Amino acid sequence: MSEVVEGPSFEQPSSFAFTPENLVRAQAHIAKYPKGREASAVLPLLDLAQRQQGGWLPRAAMDYVGGLLGLPPIRVYEIGTFYTMFNLRPVGRYLLQVCTTTPCWLRGSDAVVAACRGKLGIEVGGSTEDGLFTLVEVECLGACVNAPILQVNDDFYEDLDGPATETLIEMLRSGAPPPPGSVAGRKGSMPMRGKTTLIEEPVGGGEATDAR
């Protein structure tokens, strides 16, 4: 099931419709599929609706997407409630998604969670009163080699520890998020101490050779 964020009560909007710009994007997604298979566009359309709504997916948006694709509402609800990338309640401007799967846990994700809880004064699944932050726990984000990972909206922040997480939160709160990637300055996924292999110049200076 999708992550349900605990917080103050909220009202479901009574209606939803794509903006003209997003309707063009939606139609482009639908056009990727053969006639009779337009329902295959349901995931990108739900994602588009969630982004337009500010990070969450109300029932009215699911009904609207179902109408565009000719799907019964229940078919769309099944998808919206299954995938954890869809949020069924409002979330903060910054959705902090902490990976606590084994590789990140072994590399110190507990300290990342503790820093988020202490700095924001909320528990996992909660949102700050100012509406800036929501904290959730997620499964593997697929960047284990740079663990621990904190995904903020669409961006990955890697090689975190407690103090680095607190600094990241302060920068987000100030409206000046740092560039995504390794907070330790690691280039890609190379070893933290730099390259350990392929450090010599290639034979022949790397020039192309005739393979005939």
N, C-alpha and C positions, 0 to 999 in steps of 0.2 A: 504493500500500500504506500501511497505518497506520504511524505513527511507532513504531519499536521502540526502546525506551529501553535503552541498555546499562547494565549494573549488576551487582550480585551475583546469584548464582543464586537462583532462587525456585521454590517448589512450586506447581503448579496445585491448587486445591481440588478435592476429589473429588466434591463435590456443591454445588448452589446451589438456592435457592428464594426467592421474594419474601417479604418480611415481610407480615403481614396487611394493613398499611396500603398497602404498595406493590402488593399483589395487587389491592386495590380500584382503585388508580390504573391498573394495567394493564388491568383489565376495562373501565374507563371509556374508555381509548384504543381498545380493540378494538371497543367498542360504537359508535364513530364511523363504522364502515365497514359496508357492506351484507353480508348473509349470503353467504358464499362468497368474500368479499374481505377476510377478517380478516387475511390475511397482510400487508396494507398497513400494519398497526400495528407491523411489525418494528422500524423505526427508533426510535420513541419507547420501545418496550419494551427495546431494547438500551441506550438512553441511561439508562433507569430502572435497569436492572441494573448498569450501570457506576457510577452514583452510589451505589447501595446497597453496592457492593463497595469503595468508597473511591477511585474514580477510574480503575479499570481493568476490563477485560472478560475474565474467564477463559473457557476453553472450556466449563466446566460451565454457566456462565451462558448461553452461546449455545445449548447443547443444551437447556436449560430453556425458553428463549424459543421455540425451534423446536417443542418439545413443546406449549406453550400454543397455538401458531398452526397446528399441524399441518403444519409444514415439515420436510423432510429436513435433517439437520444441515448438509450441504454448502451448502445455500441460505443458511443463516444465516452460515456461515463466509465465504462470498463477500462478504456485506455487511459483516461485522465487519472483514475485512481490507482492504476497499476504502476506506472512509471514514476520513479521518485524525482525525476527532473521537473515534474509538474507540482506546483504548490497550490493547495486548495484553500489556503487562507492568505491574507495579506502578509507580506514580508517586508523587512527593512530595505532601505536603499542599498545597503551592502549585505548580501546573503553570505555569511561565513560558513563554509562547508568543510568541516574538519574530517580528514580521513583518519580512521583509527584501526584500519585493517592491519594484520600482523606486521608487514614491513615498516609501515609508519609507526606502529606501536613500539617496535624494537628500536626505532631511531628517535623515540621521544615524543610521540604525539600526545601523551598524557600531559606533558608540560605545555603544549600548545593549547589544549583544552583548558587547562588550569589558568593560563594567561588570559584567554578569552573570557572565562567566567569571572575572574577577578577584576579585569579591566572594565568589563561592561556591566558587571553586577547582575548577570542573568544566568540561568541554567541552560543546558542544551535543550533546544526546542522553544526557547523564549526569544522575545524581542525587547529592545530597549524602549523606554517610554517616549523618547524623541523620534522614534521611527527610523533611526539610522541603521540599526544593526539587528539582524536575526542570526542566531547561532544554531546550526544543526550538525549532526554527526552523519557521515556518509561512509559507504563501503569504498573499495579500491578505486582510486582515480587514475590508475594506470601510469603513474610516474614514480614507481617505487624506488628507482635508483637515486632519485633526488629527495627521498623522504627525510623528514615528514613534510606533508603537503597540506596547504590550506587553500582551497579554491574560493575566491571572492568574485561573485557573479560569474563571469566567463573566464576569469584569469587565474592562473596558478602562481602561488608563491611557495618557493621550495627551500629546502635546507633550513627550516625554521627551528628555533628553540623558544624558550619562554620570553626572554628579553626582546628578541627580534620580533616576536608576535605582538608584544605590547607596543613596540615602535611602529609596526605596521598599522595597528589600530589607531594610534595617535595621528598618523599621516592620513588615514582614511577619514577620520573625524574632521581634520582640518581642510578636507576637500582637495588634498594634493596626494593622491595615491602614487606610490612609486611604480616604476616599470615592473611588469610581471617577470617572473623567473626566479633564479636563485638569489636569495638575500645575502648569501655568502660570497657572491661574485663569481661563482663557478661558471665556466663556459660550457654550455650544453650539459652533458653528463660525464665530462672527463673527471678523473680523480681530483679530489679536493686539493692535493699538493701538486697538481699539474700532470702533464703527460708522463707516462712511464714506459711507453712503447712507441715505436716509429719516430724516434727522436733524432735519428741520423739522417743526413741528406741522402736522398735516393741515389743509387748508382747511376752515373751518367748525368747527374744533375736534374733528373726528372724529365729529360727531353723525350719526345715520342720516338719510338724505334720502328723500323720496318719489320712487320710481322710476317712478311711473305717468305 
